[in-house]
Amino acid sequence: MKKFIPPVLIVLAIMFGCTPDANVTSPDNSNYQNAKLIKLPAMESGLRIEADLIRYKYVNGYNGGTFSESFEFQSVNGTVSIISQLVFPANSFVGNKNISQSFNTETASLQFGPPMVFNNPVQYTLTVSGLDLTGLTPEMLDFVYVAQDGSITGVEYDSITVNIATGTLTVNNALLHHFSRYGFVNKDDEGNE
C-alpha cells in the first residue's frame, strides 16, 4: 500500500496542478486602445531624417555601466532636445555588447539594440523638450514599450514629469526588461501618430 500512495499523489498533483488558472491574465492593454506616440515638431527645413541617428557604446554586462546620449535639432517651433540615459546594473547580461540608441525626428521614442532580455532590468531616463503639449494633461500621458506589431504595453517607472511651458516630458527610472522601442504616448489620442 505504501508503494501505491506516492504514484497516486503524483498523478493527482499533475492533474490538478497543471490545469489552466483562470486568475492568470496577460497585461491589461485596454488603456492603450487609442494611444499614439507623441509626435515631435517638424524640422525647420520641413524635411524629416529618413534614417535614424544611431549612437553606440560597448557595455560590459557583468560590471554594468551608463550610456548617456543627447540629440537636438531645430524645429519650426524652436529647438527640440532629447536626452537619454540607460543605467545597466551589474550582471544585466552576459559578456560585452555594443549597445545602440536610435533617435528619430518623428516621435518622442527611441529604439534600443541589440535585441536582448536582461537578467536585471535596465533603468532608463528620457527627457524630450521643445514639444507642443497644448491640451495634454499628465493623466493623458504614459511611457510604453511598442512591439514590432505596433501593440503598446505600459512600462513601470518612478515618475513622469510634464512642463507645458517648456514642452518638456521626462520619464524617470523606467525599468526596461528587454530592448525594443520605447516612448511617450497620449493615451487619449485618436490621430496623433
Secondary structure as the mmCIF struct_conf table of DSSP 4:
data_model
#
loop_
_struct_conf.conf_type_id
_struct_conf.id
_struct_conf.beg_label_comp_id
_struct_conf.beg_label_asym_id
_struct_conf.beg_label_seq_id
_struct_conf.end_label_comp_id
_struct_conf.end_label_asym_id
_struct_conf.end_label_seq_id
TURN_TY1_P TURN_TY1_P1 LYS A 2 PHE A 4
HELX_RH_AL_P HELX_RH_AL_P1 ILE A 5 GLY A 17
TURN_TY1_P TURN_TY1_P2 CYS A 18 CYS A 18
BEND BEND1 THR A 19 THR A 19
HELX_LH_PP_P HELX_LH_PP_P1 PRO A 20 ASP A 21
TURN_TY1_P TURN_TY1_P3 ALA A 22 ASN A 23
HELX_RH_3T_P HELX_RH_3T_P1 SER A 30 TYR A 32
TURN_TY1_P TURN_TY1_P4 GLN A 33 ASN A 34
STRN STRN1 LYS A 36 LEU A 37
HELX_LH_PP_P HELX_LH_PP_P2 ILE A 38 ILE A 38
STRN STRN2 LYS A 39 LYS A 39
HELX_LH_PP_P HELX_LH_PP_P3 LEU A 40 ALA A 42
STRN STRN3 MET A 43 MET A 43
TURN_TY1_P TURN_TY1_P5 GLU A 44 SER A 45
BEND BEND2 GLY A 46 GLY A 46
BEND BEND3 GLU A 50 ALA A 51
STRN STRN4 LEU A 53 ASN A 60
TURN_TY1_P TURN_TY1_P6 GLY A 61 ASN A 63
STRN STRN5 GLY A 65 SER A 75
TURN_TY1_P TURN_TY1_P7 VAL A 76 ASN A 77
STRN STRN6 GLY A 78 PHE A 88
TURN_TY1_P TURN_TY1_P8 ALA A 90 ASN A 91
BEND BEND4 SER A 92 GLY A 95
STRN STRN7 ASN A 96 PHE A 103
BEND BEND5 THR A 105 GLU A 106
STRN STRN8 THR A 107 THR A 107
BEND BEND6 ALA A 108 ALA A 108
STRN STRN9 SER A 109 GLY A 113
BEND BEND7 PRO A 114 PRO A 114
STRN STRN10 VAL A 117 SER A 129
BEND BEND8 GLY A 130 GLY A 130
TURN_TY1_P TURN_TY1_P9 THR A 134 GLY A 135
HELX_RH_3T_P HELX_RH_3T_P2 PRO A 138 MET A 140
STRN STRN11 LEU A 141 VAL A 146
TURN_TY1_P TURN_TY1_P10 GLN A 148 ASP A 149
BEND BEND9 GLY A 150 GLY A 150
STRN STRN12 ILE A 152 GLY A 154
BEND BEND10 ASP A 158 ASP A 158
STRN STRN13 SER A 159 ASN A 163
TURN_TY1_P TURN_TY1_P11 ILE A 164 GLY A 167
STRN STRN14 THR A 168 HIS A 178
BEND BEND11 SER A 180 SER A 180
STRN STRN15 ARG A 181 ASN A 186
TURN_TY1_P TURN_TY1_P12 LYS A 187 ASP A 188
BEND BEND12 GLU A 190 GLY A 191
#
